[in-house]
């Protein structure tokens, strides 16, 4: 029996972990906003690219069937 069929692809695992990643990022960036002006600037600047980057990684892994 070929056991490689039973292993999930990396993109499938990351897809399942997207919601916990999103929740952790949200809490982290909200806490960063409360640290002051510089923290708010960093949080507002990097939250969206972080989520978009995660989605792009998922898309590229799925596209390459990894």
C-alpha positions in Angstrom: 0.0 0.0 0.0 1.3 3.5 -0.9 1.3 5.5 2.3 2.1 8.8 0.5 -1.6 9.0 -0.6 -2.6 9.3 3.1 -0.4 12.3 3.8 -2.1 15.6 3.4 -0.5 18.2 1.1 1.2 21.2 2.8 -1.3 23.6 1.4 -4.2 21.6 2.9 -2.6 21.7 6.4 -2.0 25.5 6.0 -5.6 26.0 4.9 -6.8 24.4 8.1 -4.4 26.5 10.1 -5.5 29.8 8.5 -8.2 30.6 11.0 -6.0 30.2 14.1 -3.2 32.2 12.3 -5.7 34.9 11.6 -6.9 35.0 15.2 -3.3 35.2 16.5 -2.4 37.9 14.0 -5.5 39.9 15.0 -4.7 39.8 18.7 -1.0 40.5 18.1 -1.6 43.6 15.9 -4.4 44.9 18.3 -1.9 44.6 21.2 0.7 46.4 19.0 -1.7 49.2 18.3 -2.1 49.8 22.1 1.6 50.4 22.6 1.6 53.9 21.1 1.8 55.8 17.9 4.7 53.8 16.4 3.0 50.5 17.3 -0.3 51.7 15.6 1.6 52.7 12.5 3.3 49.3 12.3 0.1 47.4 13.0 -1.9 49.3 10.4 0.8 48.9 7.8 1.6 45.2 8.2 -1.7 43.5 9.1 -3.1 43.3 5.6 0.2 42.3 3.9 0.6 39.5 6.5 -2.8 38.0 5.6 -2.4 38.5 1.9 1.1 36.9 2.1 -0.4 33.8 3.8 -3.0 33.5 1.1 -0.4 33.9 -1.6 1.7 31.1 0.0 -1.4 28.9 0.0 -2.2 29.6 -3.6 1.4 29.0 -4.8 1.6 25.7 -2.9 -1.7 24.5 -4.3 -0.7 25.6 -7.8 2.5 23.6 -7.6 0.7 20.7 -5.9 3.0 20.7 -2.9 
